[in-house]
Amino acid sequence: MQNPEKSWFGEKQVSPDEKTENVIEVFDSVADRYDLMNDLMSGGMHRLWKDKFIRMIRPRSHINARAMDYLDVAGGTGDIAFRIRKKIGSGANIALCDLNDNMLSVGRNRAIDKGWINDFSWITGNAEKLPLPDESVDIYTIAFGLRNVTHIDTALAEAYRVLRKGGKFFCLEFSHVQPTLLAKAYDMYSYNVIPFIGDKVTNDRDSYQYLVESIRKFPTQENLAQRMRDANFNSVKYNNMSAGIVAVHQGKKM
Ligand code: SAM
């Protein structure tokens, strides 16, 4: 049972402020090796999940003859924003917002390498209190980020606030595996192998232990869909990938 004054940081109950601080520390610690670790932990699968996520978004550069506004929250080192940029060229406005400066800084360096540094706005900010005006965004994305947010419902309300009418919300996140046998194998892999790789590659077992635990604490597919409806989103649906290891939730602001 969760104490309402407390938040989950992995399996530990901490105050909401401590959770936010701890999440910043985790990503400070892993920022430099974050991209490498994603490949190692998922066997490259995260690239396929992200590619499919982008295909579901079907990005385009303009709407009614004006440039579209994209906001990638928890944008980290840029994987989602860069894929959107690759799909639509430089015509749209793409902003990345993240709590962690070190993650954004790795992202900025990657953008420089691609010759894309001026194609993005880089915003240090919290998904729970976005430094953006109401109704200023057409497409809101959050990939592998919502799990780390202290108050998920506050972040959903913020997403709804910044979206324009007709705007869409897309979330890619680790979720809950359905078939029991696969769920057991996945548990074995994630509780044993992921912290082990984290220890060897980043010398930081705890951050990857947190990663695994935070996945287990994240709402089920149906629960998150209901919370999106409670936040006033319409046409809410979700699609599992890899038997529910990850899921994409989407909804529309009418
Ligand atoms: N979206 C990127 C990707 O798919 O590779 C990065 C995902 S990384 C697992 C999670 C990111 O969420 C980190 O960069 C972290 O700093 C950010 N984050 C965690 N809590 C946040 C919050 N409350 N607001 C904004 N960003 C947050």
Boltz pocket constraint, residues with backbone or C-beta under 6 A from the ligand:
constraints:
  - pocket:
      binder: B
      contacts: [[A, 23], [A, 24], [A, 27], [A, 73], [A, 74], [A, 75], [A, 76], [A, 77], [A, 78], [A, 79], [A, 80], [A, 97], [A, 98], [A, 99], [A, 100], [A, 103], [A, 125], [A, 126], [A, 127], [A, 128], [A, 142], [A, 143], [A, 144], [A, 145], [A, 148], [A, 149], [A, 150]]
      max_distance: 6.0
